[in-house]
Amino acid sequence: MGVSLAESHTGRSWVDFLRSLVDAREGLVATVREVLPGAAWQRC
């Protein structure tokens, strides 16, 4: 999931946005483990 503000819909804006969407963010993984113990974790 991601949200971004861009000044235009140029190709560069989309490239920057898509590159910002990375899997396995450390904070996200830790929070899911804390809040949902036993939840399965799978990368897309």
C-alpha distance matrix in Angstrom:
0.0 3.7 7.1 10.4 14.0 16.3 20.0 20.1 18.6 20.4 19.6 19.3 16.6 14.5 15.5 14.5 11.0 10.5 12.4 10.3 7.5 9.7 10.2 12.2 11.7 15.0 14.1 11.4 13.9 16.7 15.3 14.5 18.1 19.5 18.2 18.2 21.1 21.8 18.3 17.9 15.4 14.7 13.0 12.0
3.7 0.0 3.8 6.7 10.4 12.8 16.5 16.9 15.8 17.6 17.2 16.5 13.5 12.0 13.3 11.8 8.2 8.9 10.7 8.2 6.7 9.8 11.6 13.7 12.4 15.7 14.8 12.8 15.8 18.3 16.9 16.9 20.4 21.6 20.5 21.0 23.9 24.9 21.6 21.2 18.5 17.7 15.7 14.7
7.1 3.8 0.0 3.8 7.0 9.9 13.5 14.3 13.8 16.1 16.5 15.7 12.2 11.6 13.5 11.7 8.3 10.3 12.3 9.7 9.5 12.9 15.1 17.1 15.4 18.4 17.1 15.6 18.9 21.0 19.3 19.7 23.3 24.0 22.7 23.6 26.7 28.0 24.8 24.7 22.1 21.5 19.4 18.3
10.4 6.7 3.8 0.0 3.8 6.4 10.1 11.3 11.4 13.4 14.2 13.0 9.3 9.7 11.7 9.5 6.8 9.9 11.6 9.3 10.5 14.0 16.8 19.0 17.0 20.0 19.0 18.0 21.3 23.3 22.0 22.8 26.2 26.9 25.9 26.9 29.9 31.2 28.0 27.8 25.0 24.2 21.8 20.6
14.0 10.4 7.0 3.8 0.0 3.8 6.9 8.9 10.1 12.3 14.1 12.9 9.1 10.7 13.1 10.9 9.1 12.7 14.3 12.3 14.0 17.5 20.5 22.6 20.5 23.4 22.2 21.5 24.9 26.7 25.3 26.2 29.6 30.1 29.0 30.3 33.3 34.8 31.7 31.5 28.7 28.0 25.5 24.3
16.3 12.8 9.9 6.4 3.8 0.0 3.8 5.4 7.1 8.9 11.1 9.9 6.4 8.8 11.4 9.7 8.9 12.4 14.0 13.0 15.1 18.5 21.9 24.4 22.5 25.5 24.8 24.1 27.4 29.4 28.2 29.1 32.4 33.1 32.2 33.3 36.3 37.5 34.3 33.8 30.9 29.7 27.0 25.4
20.0 16.5 13.5 10.1 6.9 3.8 0.0 3.8 7.2 8.7 11.8 10.8 8.1 11.1 13.6 12.3 12.2 15.6 17.1 16.4 18.7 22.1 25.5 28.0 26.2 29.1 28.3 27.8 31.1 33.0 31.9 32.8 36.2 36.8 35.8 37.0 40.0 41.3 38.0 37.6 34.6 33.4 30.6 29.0
20.1 16.9 14.3 11.3 8.9 5.4 3.8 0.0 3.8 5.5 9.0 9.2 7.0 9.3 12.2 12.0 11.9 14.8 16.7 16.8 18.7 22.1 25.5 28.4 27.0 30.2 29.7 28.9 31.9 34.2 33.2 33.7 37.1 38.0 37.0 37.8 40.8 41.8 38.4 37.6 34.7 33.1 30.2 28.1
18.6 15.8 13.8 11.4 10.1 7.1 7.2 3.8 0.0 3.8 6.6 8.1 6.1 7.0 10.3 11.1 10.6 12.7 15.2 15.8 17.1 20.6 23.8 27.0 26.1 29.5 29.3 28.1 30.9 33.5 32.5 32.7 36.1 37.3 36.2 36.7 39.6 40.2 36.7 35.7 32.8 30.9 28.0 25.6
20.4 17.6 16.1 13.4 12.3 8.9 8.7 5.5 3.8 0.0 3.8 5.3 5.3 6.6 8.8 10.1 10.9 12.7 14.5 15.8 17.5 20.7 24.1 27.4 26.5 30.0 30.2 29.2 31.8 34.4 33.9 34.1 37.3 38.8 38.0 38.4 41.0 41.6 38.1 36.9 33.7 31.7 28.4 26.1
19.6 17.2 16.5 14.2 14.1 11.1 11.8 9.0 6.6 3.8 0.0 3.8 5.5 5.2 6.2 8.7 9.9 10.6 12.2 14.3 15.9 18.6 22.0 25.4 25.0 28.5 29.1 28.1 30.3 33.2 33.0 33.0 36.0 37.8 37.2 37.4 39.8 40.1 36.6 35.0 31.8 29.5 26.1 23.7
19.3 16.5 15.7 13.0 12.9 9.9 10.8 9.2 8.1 5.3 3.8 0.0 3.8 5.4 5.0 6.2 8.6 10.0 10.5 12.4 14.7 17.3 20.9 24.0 23.2 26.5 27.2 26.6 28.9 31.5 31.5 31.9 34.8 36.4 36.1 36.5 38.9 39.3 36.1 34.6 31.2 29.2 25.7 23.8
16.6 13.5 12.2 9.3 9.1 6.4 8.1 7.0 6.1 5.3 5.5 3.8 0.0 3.8 5.5 5.2 6.2 8.7 10.0 10.8 13.0 16.1 19.7 22.7 21.6 24.9 25.1 24.4 27.0 29.5 29.1 29.6 32.6 34.0 33.5 34.1 36.6 37.3 34.0 32.9 29.6 27.8 24.6 22.8
14.5 12.0 11.6 9.7 10.7 8.8 11.1 9.3 7.0 6.6 5.2 5.4 3.8 0.0 3.8 5.4 5.0 6.1 8.4 9.8 11.1 14.2 17.5 20.9 20.3 23.9 24.3 23.1 25.4 28.3 27.9 27.9 31.0 32.7 32.0 32.2 34.7 35.1 31.7 30.3 27.1 25.1 21.8 19.6
15.5 13.3 13.5 11.7 13.1 11.4 13.6 12.2 10.3 8.8 6.2 5.0 5.5 3.8 0.0 3.8 5.5 5.3 6.1 8.6 10.3 12.7 16.1 19.5 19.1 22.5 23.5 22.6 24.6 27.5 27.6 27.7 30.5 32.4 32.2 32.3 34.5 34.7 31.5 29.8 26.4 24.2 20.7 18.8
14.5 11.8 11.7 9.5 10.9 9.7 12.3 12.0 11.1 10.1 8.7 6.2 5.2 5.4 3.8 0.0 3.8 5.6 5.2 6.3 9.1 11.6 15.3 18.2 17.1 20.4 21.0 20.6 22.9 25.4 25.5 26.0 28.8 30.4 30.3 30.9 33.1 33.7 30.6 29.3 25.8 24.1 20.7 19.4
11.0 8.2 8.3 6.8 9.1 8.9 12.2 11.9 10.6 10.9 9.9 8.6 6.2 5.0 5.5 3.8 0.0 3.8 5.5 5.2 6.9 10.2 13.7 16.7 15.6 19.1 19.4 18.4 20.9 23.5 23.2 23.5 26.5 28.1 27.6 28.1 30.5 31.2 27.9 26.8 23.5 21.9 18.8 17.3
10.5 8.9 10.3 9.9 12.7 12.4 15.6 14.8 12.7 12.7 10.6 10.0 8.7 6.1 5.3 5.6 3.8 0.0 3.8 5.4 5.4 8.3 11.5 14.9 14.7 18.4 19.2 17.9 19.8 22.9 22.9 22.6 25.5 27.5 27.2 27.1 29.3 29.6 26.3 24.7 21.4 19.3 16.0 14.1
12.4 10.7 12.3 11.6 14.3 14.0 17.1 16.7 15.2 14.5 12.2 10.5 10.0 8.4 6.1 5.2 5.5 3.8 0.0 3.8 5.4 6.9 10.5 13.6 13.2 16.6 17.9 17.2 18.9 21.8 22.3 22.5 25.0 27.0 27.2 27.3 29.2 29.5 26.4 24.8 21.2 19.3 15.8 14.7
10.3 8.2 9.7 9.3 12.3 13.0 16.4 16.8 15.8 15.8 14.3 12.4 10.8 9.8 8.6 6.3 5.2 5.4 3.8 0.0 3.8 6.0 9.6 12.2 10.9 14.2 14.9 14.4 16.6 19.2 19.4 19.9 22.6 24.2 24.3 24.9 26.9 27.6 24.7 23.5 20.0 18.7 15.6 15.0
7.5 6.7 9.5 10.5 14.0 15.1 18.7 18.7 17.1 17.5 15.9 14.7 13.0 11.1 10.3 9.1 6.9 5.4 5.4 3.8 0.0 3.8 6.9 9.9 9.5 13.2 14.0 12.5 14.5 17.5 17.6 17.5 20.2 22.2 22.1 22.1 24.2 24.7 21.5 20.2 16.8 15.3 12.2 11.4
9.7 9.8 12.9 14.0 17.5 18.5 22.1 22.1 20.6 20.7 18.6 17.3 16.1 14.2 12.7 11.6 10.2 8.3 6.9 6.0 3.8 0.0 3.8 6.8 7.0 10.7 12.3 11.2 12.3 15.5 16.3 16.1 18.3 20.7 21.1 21.0 22.5 22.8 19.9 18.3 14.6 13.1 9.9 10.0
10.2 11.6 15.1 16.8 20.5 21.9 25.5 25.5 23.8 24.1 22.0 20.9 19.7 17.5 16.1 15.3 13.7 11.5 10.5 9.6 6.9 3.8 0.0 3.8 5.9 9.2 11.2 9.4 9.6 13.1 14.2 13.5 15.4 18.1 18.7 18.1 19.4 19.3 16.5 14.6 10.9 9.5 6.5 7.6
12.2 13.7 17.1 19.0 22.6 24.4 28.0 28.4 27.0 27.4 25.4 24.0 22.7 20.9 19.5 18.2 16.7 14.9 13.6 12.2 9.9 6.8 3.8 0.0 3.8 6.0 8.5 7.1 6.3 9.7 11.4 10.9 12.3 15.0 16.1 15.7 16.6 16.7 14.4 12.9 9.1 9.0 7.2 9.8
11.7 12.4 15.4 17.0 20.5 22.5 26.2 27.0 26.1 26.5 25.0 23.2 21.6 20.3 19.1 17.1 15.6 14.7 13.2 10.9 9.5 7.0 5.9 3.8 0.0 3.8 5.6 5.3 6.3 8.7 10.1 10.8 12.5 14.4 15.6 16.1 17.3 18.2 16.0 15.3 11.9 12.3 10.7 12.8
15.0 15.7 18.4 20.0 23.4 25.5 29.1 30.2 29.5 30.0 28.5 26.5 24.9 23.9 22.5 20.4 19.1 18.4 16.6 14.2 13.2 10.7 9.2 6.0 3.8 0.0 3.8 5.5 5.3 6.2 8.6 10.1 10.8 12.4 14.3 15.2 15.8 17.1 15.7 15.4 12.4 13.7 12.9 15.7
14.1 14.8 17.1 19.0 22.2 24.8 28.3 29.7 29.3 30.2 29.1 27.2 25.1 24.3 23.5 21.0 19.4 19.2 17.9 14.9 14.0 12.3 11.2 8.5 5.6 3.8 0.0 3.8 5.5 5.2 6.1 8.6 10.0 10.5 12.0 13.7 14.9 16.9 15.4 16.0 13.5 15.3 14.8 17.3
11.4 12.8 15.6 18.0 21.5 24.1 27.8 28.9 28.1 29.2 28.1 26.6 24.4 23.1 22.6 20.6 18.4 17.9 17.2 14.4 12.5 11.2 9.4 7.1 5.3 5.5 3.8 0.0 3.8 5.5 5.1 6.1 8.6 9.9 10.4 11.4 13.2 14.8 12.7 13.2 10.7 12.4 12.2 14.5
13.9 15.8 18.9 21.3 24.9 27.4 31.1 31.9 30.9 31.8 30.3 28.9 27.0 25.4 24.6 22.9 20.9 19.8 18.9 16.6 14.5 12.3 9.6 6.3 6.3 5.3 5.5 3.8 0.0 3.8 5.5 5.3 6.3 8.7 10.1 10.3 11.0 12.2 10.5 10.6 8.0 10.3 10.8 13.8
16.7 18.3 21.0 23.3 26.7 29.4 33.0 34.2 33.5 34.4 33.2 31.5 29.5 28.3 27.5 25.4 23.5 22.9 21.8 19.2 17.5 15.5 13.1 9.7 8.7 6.2 5.2 5.5 3.8 0.0 3.8 5.6 5.2 6.2 8.7 9.9 10.2 12.2 11.6 12.6 10.9 13.7 14.5 17.6
15.3 16.9 19.3 22.0 25.3 28.2 31.9 33.2 32.5 33.9 33.0 31.5 29.1 27.9 27.6 25.5 23.2 22.9 22.3 19.4 17.6 16.3 14.2 11.4 10.1 8.6 6.1 5.1 5.5 3.8 0.0 3.8 5.4 5.0 6.0 8.0 9.6 12.2 11.1 12.9 11.7 14.6 15.6 18.2
14.5 16.9 19.7 22.8 26.2 29.1 32.8 33.7 32.7 34.1 33.0 31.9 29.6 27.9 27.7 26.0 23.5 22.6 22.5 19.9 17.5 16.1 13.5 10.9 10.8 10.1 8.6 6.1 5.3 5.6 3.8 0.0 3.8 5.4 5.3 5.3 7.3 9.3 7.5 9.4 8.6 11.7 13.3 15.9
18.1 20.4 23.3 26.2 29.6 32.4 36.2 37.1 36.1 37.3 36.0 34.8 32.6 31.0 30.5 28.8 26.5 25.5 25.0 22.6 20.2 18.3 15.4 12.3 12.5 10.8 10.0 8.6 6.3 5.2 5.4 3.8 0.0 3.8 5.8 5.4 5.0 7.2 7.0 9.1 8.9 12.6 14.6 17.7
19.5 21.6 24.0 26.9 30.1 33.1 36.8 38.0 37.3 38.8 37.8 36.4 34.0 32.7 32.4 30.4 28.1 27.5 27.0 24.2 22.2 20.7 18.1 15.0 14.4 12.4 10.5 9.9 8.7 6.2 5.0 5.4 3.8 0.0 3.8 5.8 5.9 9.3 9.7 12.5 12.6 16.2 18.1 21.0
18.2 20.5 22.7 25.9 29.0 32.2 35.8 37.0 36.2 38.0 37.2 36.1 33.5 32.0 32.2 30.3 27.6 27.2 27.2 24.3 22.1 21.1 18.7 16.1 15.6 14.3 12.0 10.4 10.1 8.7 6.0 5.3 5.8 3.8 0.0 3.8 6.1 9.5 9.1 12.4 12.9 16.3 18.3 20.7
18.2 21.0 23.6 26.9 30.3 33.3 37.0 37.8 36.7 38.4 37.4 36.5 34.1 32.2 32.3 30.9 28.1 27.1 27.3 24.9 22.1 21.0 18.1 15.7 16.1 15.2 13.7 11.4 10.3 9.9 8.0 5.3 5.4 5.8 3.8 0.0 3.8 6.3 5.6 9.1 10.5 13.9 16.5 18.8
21.1 23.9 26.7 29.9 33.3 36.3 40.0 40.8 39.6 41.0 39.8 38.9 36.6 34.7 34.5 33.1 30.5 29.3 29.2 26.9 24.2 22.5 19.4 16.6 17.3 15.8 14.9 13.2 11.0 10.2 9.6 7.3 5.0 5.9 6.1 3.8 0.0 3.8 5.5 8.8 10.7 14.4 17.3 20.1
21.8 24.9 28.0 31.2 34.8 37.5 41.3 41.8 40.2 41.6 40.1 39.3 37.3 35.1 34.7 33.7 31.2 29.6 29.5 27.6 24.7 22.8 19.3 16.7 18.2 17.1 16.9 14.8 12.2 12.2 12.2 9.3 7.2 9.3 9.5 6.3 3.8 0.0 3.8 6.4 9.2 12.6 16.0 18.8
18.3 21.6 24.8 28.0 31.7 34.3 38.0 38.4 36.7 38.1 36.6 36.1 34.0 31.7 31.5 30.6 27.9 26.3 26.4 24.7 21.5 19.9 16.5 14.4 16.0 15.7 15.4 12.7 10.5 11.6 11.1 7.5 7.0 9.7 9.1 5.6 5.5 3.8 0.0 3.8 6.5 9.7 13.1 15.5
17.9 21.2 24.7 27.8 31.5 33.8 37.6 37.6 35.7 36.9 35.0 34.6 32.9 30.3 29.8 29.3 26.8 24.7 24.8 23.5 20.2 18.3 14.6 12.9 15.3 15.4 16.0 13.2 10.6 12.6 12.9 9.4 9.1 12.5 12.4 9.1 8.8 6.4 3.8 0.0 3.8 6.5 10.2 12.7
15.4 18.5 22.1 25.0 28.7 30.9 34.6 34.7 32.8 33.7 31.8 31.2 29.6 27.1 26.4 25.8 23.5 21.4 21.2 20.0 16.8 14.6 10.9 9.1 11.9 12.4 13.5 10.7 8.0 10.9 11.7 8.6 8.9 12.6 12.9 10.5 10.7 9.2 6.5 3.8 0.0 3.8 6.8 9.9
14.7 17.7 21.5 24.2 28.0 29.7 33.4 33.1 30.9 31.7 29.5 29.2 27.8 25.1 24.2 24.1 21.9 19.3 19.3 18.7 15.3 13.1 9.5 9.0 12.3 13.7 15.3 12.4 10.3 13.7 14.6 11.7 12.6 16.2 16.3 13.9 14.4 12.6 9.7 6.5 3.8 0.0 3.8 6.5
13.0 15.7 19.4 21.8 25.5 27.0 30.6 30.2 28.0 28.4 26.1 25.7 24.6 21.8 20.7 20.7 18.8 16.0 15.8 15.6 12.2 9.9 6.5 7.2 10.7 12.9 14.8 12.2 10.8 14.5 15.6 13.3 14.6 18.1 18.3 16.5 17.3 16.0 13.1 10.2 6.8 3.8 0.0 3.8
12.0 14.7 18.3 20.6 24.3 25.4 29.0 28.1 25.6 26.1 23.7 23.8 22.8 19.6 18.8 19.4 17.3 14.1 14.7 15.0 11.4 10.0 7.6 9.8 12.8 15.7 17.3 14.5 13.8 17.6 18.2 15.9 17.7 21.0 20.7 18.8 20.1 18.8 15.5 12.7 9.9 6.5 3.8 0.0
